[in-house]
Amino acid sequence: MKREFLFKAVLSGAFLGLVLWGGLPLFRHRHYDIPIIKGPGVTAVIRLSDLSPGLKGTAGDTYVFVLQGKEPGGKAMIIGNTHSNEPEGMLTALIFIENAVVDKGTLYVIPFFNNSGSRNTRPGDGYPLYFDVATDWGSRRFRYGNRDASPLDQWPDPDVYIHYPDRQLLSFIDVRNTNRTWPGRPDGPLMERVTFGTMELIRRDKIDVVVDIHGAETMFPVTNCIVAPDRSVKIATLASLTVKAMEGFDNHVEPSPSGFRGLSHREIGDHSDAMPFLLEAPIPFLDQPTGPKTTKFLLDGKDPFLLSLSRKKKLFVSYDENGWPLEKRVGQNLSVTLEIFRQFSKKIADRPIVLRGVPRYADVVKNGVGRYFGDPAKAVAGTIVMN
């Protein structure tokens, strides 16, 4: 009897040890905060719960950085981290926050749109929990998250997600996907409250342009592109042609499907006067037939399996020994976003969106992403926001 008790105690202790050994890194990741430096152009920081009170005190609440120009003009919004395993959007948004100065109009930036997803990871895929971006003074560390919100914050999932208000039947997991829950509702599941709060801000402040920044697999046809509905397609086309001619990279235009509900590029335009755009930059890390999901692969985009597939013409983008490094992906997003703002300002001359201080594609490819991040340890007191 005594030996049996001892055996059970040892077994229980070993099990508890395994739980702690596996769980502590996830706990630390969930509670790891990222410092964001308010750049010279930031004039206000608000919470999304100010627009959607149902978010207050939840992991769905997130920061909105406002950069208001000295002169009136149009209004634009940049959304990053809709999918937290596509870090290009978040990094692009942070570069705007830390560097941009708006001369005409107002810019709203949400760097961690799916805050819950950024504190989650993808079970079974061996994703890293963090990645570091080299800078001139050291490095900046960021959480690497999951596509969907954490089940710790929104649970249980339904058998089928019924989209509001169209009642289209979507996959059960889409209830935690902030690019399937637009336009949202104030009392819906947590991710619907996130998109509802953003729609309220767009409608309340009469925002003209919304750019939602993503990344997509090289084997996925909708990659390396701007997705736009009818009302945005002319500006998207002009932006695409301009960056091709002036900056030398491809970024074609894809139409927003009217029959697929819940997506930002569809619902924002249908439920407000804003022009929505969704950017997709190729991210090889998300492809399935690859080697180990290491931080090096995430940053440099180099993989021998994808290279082999490229030679067999199985990918939807050009791919060679140079991969698709982070600086190309972020630089592309920056240039396309800036060009969308420029084309909008030409089309709607009485609502210009004019800003400076933001690098373009060639700058980031040459200097690296980290060149445009400040050192939080040397930031002026009161300019740090912890997310």
MOWOUR-V306025 format. One record per residue. SS is DSSP state (H for helix, E for strand, L for the rest). PSI is psi in whole degrees, -180 to 180 (999 if undefined). Layout:
# MOWOUR-V306025
<<SS;PSI> <SS;PSI>>
This chain:
# MOWOUR-V306025
<<L;-43> <H;-41> <H;-37> <H;-41> <H;-43> <H;-41> <H;-45> <H;-38> <H;-43> <H;-43> <H;-43> <H;-41> <H;-41> <H;-41> <H;-45> <H;-40> <H;-41> <H;-40> <H;-45> <H;-42> <H;-40> <H;-30> <H;-32> <H;-44> <H;-36> <H;-38> <H;-46> <H;-40> <H;-44> <H;-32> <L;11> <L;121> <L;142> <L;126> <E;132> <E;126> <E;123> <L;114> <L;-179> <L;-18> <L;-8> <L;124> <L;-17> <E;154> <E;123> <E;171> <E;149> <H;-26> <H;-16> <H;-26> <L;-26> <L;86> <H;-23> <H;-10> <H;-16> <L;128> <L;8> <L;167> <L;-6> <L;-20> <L;145> <L;167> <E;146> <E;121> <E;129> <E;128> <E;100> <E;129> <L;165> <L;-26> <E;147> <E;161> <E;-156> <E;177> <E;135> <E;154> <E;139> <E;128> <E;124> <L;157> <L;26> <L;-45> <L;116> <L;-2> <L;13> <L;76> <H;-11> <H;-38> <H;-44> <H;-45> <H;-39> <H;-45> <H;-42> <H;-36> <H;-40> <H;-46> <H;-43> <H;-11> <H;-30> <L;142> <E;122> <E;127> <E;-41> <E;132> <E;-166> <E;140> <E;132> <E;131> <E;126> <E;99> <L;-30> <L;71> <L;-48> <L;78> <L;-38> <L;-45> <H;-31> <H;-13> <H;19> <L;168> <L;169> <L;113> <L;133> <L;-8> <L;-2> <L;31> <L;144> <L;153> <L;-24> <E;163> <E;151> <E;135> <E;121> <E;138> <L;178> <L;-20> <L;0> <L;-112> <E;157> <E;132> <E;139> <E;150> <E;142> <L;123> <L;-158> <L;164> <L;-37> <L;161> <L;157> <L;137> <L;-15> <L;-23> <L;-26> <L;112> <L;149> <L;165> <L;146> <L;166> <L;-38> <L;134> <E;121> <E;110> <L;140> <L;134> <L;1> <L;-16> <L;25> <L;140> <E;122> <E;169> <L;148> <H;-36> <H;-19> <H;-13> <H;-20> <H;13> <L;112> <L;2> <L;28> <L;-6> <L;5> <L;147> <L;-2> <L;177> <L;154> <L;-23> <L;19> <L;-170> <L;162> <H;-45> <H;-27> <H;-34> <H;-33> <H;-50> <H;-33> <H;-46> <H;-39> <H;-41> <H;-39> <H;-41> <H;-43> <H;-44> <H;-43> <H;-45> <L;5> <L;54> <L;136> <L;-41> <E;133> <E;124> <E;115> <E;118> <E;126> <E;-179> <E;150> <E;156> <L;152> <L;-19> <L;5> <L;130> <L;-31> <L;76> <L;160> <L;50> <E;172> <E;123> <E;128> <E;141> <L;179> <L;-41> <L;-21> <L;-8> <H;-32> <H;-46> <H;-40> <H;-43> <H;-43> <H;-40> <H;-44> <H;-47> <H;-37> <H;-46> <H;-31> <H;-46> <H;-40> <H;-28> <H;-8> <L;20> <L;150> <L;143> <L;85> <E;175> <E;134> <E;138> <E;144> <L;122> <L;128> <L;-21> <L;-1> <L;112> <L;162> <L;-8> <L;148> <H;-43> <H;-10> <H;-55> <H;-35> <H;-45> <H;-30> <H;-21> <L;14> <L;179> <L;2> <L;155> <E;113> <E;148> <E;140> <E;125> <E;136> <E;117> <E;143> <E;132> <L;97> <H;-28> <H;-32> <H;-13> <L;154> <L;-45> <L;68> <L;176> <L;-165> <L;145> <L;77> <L;163> <H;-33> <H;-45> <H;-41> <H;-40> <H;-42> <H;-15> <L;23> <L;128> <L;130> <H;-31> <H;-43> <H;-34> <H;-41> <H;-42> <H;-35> <H;-41> <H;-23> <L;7> <L;44> <L;-1> <L;161> <L;4> <L;162> <L;143> <L;127> <L;-162> <L;-16> <L;-9> <L;-156> <L;82> <L;161> <H;-40> <H;-33> <H;-43> <H;-46> <H;-43> <H;-40> <H;-46> <H;-41> <H;-49> <H;-43> <H;-42> <H;-47> <H;-37> <H;-36> <H;-45> <H;-41> <H;-44> <H;-37> <H;-44> <H;-33> <H;-38> <H;-43> <L;80> <L;-25> <L;1> <L;62> <L;149> <L;103> <E;125> <E;166> <E;170> <L;-4> <L;129> <L;160> <L;-177> <H;-54> <H;-36> <H;-46> <H;-39> <H;-39> <H;-45> <H;-17> <L;157> <H;-41> <H;-20> <H;-25> <H;15> <L;134> <L;170> <L;112> <H;-30> <H;-22> <H;8> <L;151> <L;141> <L;135> <L;0> <L;5> <E;130> <E;124> <E;123> <L;999>>
